[in-house]
């Protein structure tokens, strides 16, 4: 991100007036100096890394670029960044400021707490400035630092894939428990719509007897998943195949697990900006009722799941009854149909056998 360096200073008599004008235009706390930190602002027209949709309906003060000066210490840098993030409406401002700074410095977050007096170089300050400015526009931290922890694994993620959620770990628990009950017997698991590969890799890392076939219709998503397979050295257990849902499977699987799109078209516009404006829409939306993709998966199951095979599906927070009815209507032969809620009491997972 280019930061303009302005050398033209106002004459003494003009300073007070210009300061007042800036305050009125950009909101509170514009003129603030703290331990070598200068928050410098420029018009939106001079910025890069703009809002992905090019919108301009956000408050003027959120359309500015925050500038951190070199030689700022870690502690004051975090404080200043957290303040800007709070002003931008980020609920986890301080945590985000810490995680982003650790990434910019190439260290673990815990390192920061023992090195509050470390001073940032010009390059580090510029990098931190860029990342904080993007977070002020609600770009998810996972995309900024290109990593997300899931089921104890450190995964690479970027905007080509959905960011793995803690709720999805319920699916991994279910598949791993099932694998352990039949160990050391080999288990073939189909992870449908693998995205970053989170479910497939978590199952592989915790169930040595599982062989996972991970499918996705997106070449971009498979590229991210491949990066994670290689990073975690799980290529012996995880095979990636491109195609629609279950169609790429070479043979019936013992388990089908899937976190497919389930947001309905109307609700999409109500999602938080972090999700709606940055994560891939195709990984979220599934028609007017949010059931289109899951419906297609259910129709593909016969012949692609071994007799007595297990199906594990993530669903929307209020879709439990609708999914149960859909399973009964589409697969009347299904047994042991079960709806499970997450730790917040919301519908989250449906399991059944065929």
Secondary structure, 3 states (H helix, E strand, C coil): CCCCCCCCCCCHHHHHHHHHHHHHHHCCCCCCEECCEECCCCCHHHCCCCCCCCCCCCCHHHHCCCCCCCCCEHHHHHHHHHHHHHHCCCCCHHHHHHHHHHHHHCCCHHHHHCCCCCECCHHHHHHHHHHHHHHHCCCCHHHHHCCEEECCEEECCCCCCCCCCHHHHHHHHHHHHHHHHHCCCCEEEEEECCCCCHHHHHHHHHCCCEEEEEEECCHHHHHHHHHHHHHCCCCCCEEEEECCCCCCCCCCEEEEEECCCCECHHHHCCCCHHHHCCCCHHHCECCCCCCHHHHHHHHHHCCCEEEEEEEEEECCCCCHHHHHHHHHHHCCCCEEEEEEECCCCCEEEEEEEC
